[in-house]
Amino acid sequence: MNSQGAAADPQLQHFIEIESQKQRFQQLVHQMTEVCWDKCMDKPGPKMDSRTEMCFVNCVERFIDTSQFILNRLEQTQRSKGSFSESMLE
């Protein structure tokens, strides 16, 4: 492999990582919209009433809280597995 190909590889990996993050974010937004729409929207109209608006706000906040909780739990699990693996190697 030439030096130009080796230099492009980290750039390609970075690009793929960014695009994957964008895709995950879009999936989360789509999922959140679907859940909150089904829960809060009784009848579509030209204007949202205050009850529906508050339902959407609460739904989005709970969705974000839940997602953050899950991410934190996964990080804790990964850290505990990592420290366990490191202690096994020593």
Residue pairs with C-beta under 8 A, 6 or more apart in sequence:
28 67
32 59
32 60
32 63
35 59
35 63
36 55
36 56
36 59
36 60
36 63
39 55
39 59
40 52
40 55
40 56
40 59
41 52
42 52
48 56
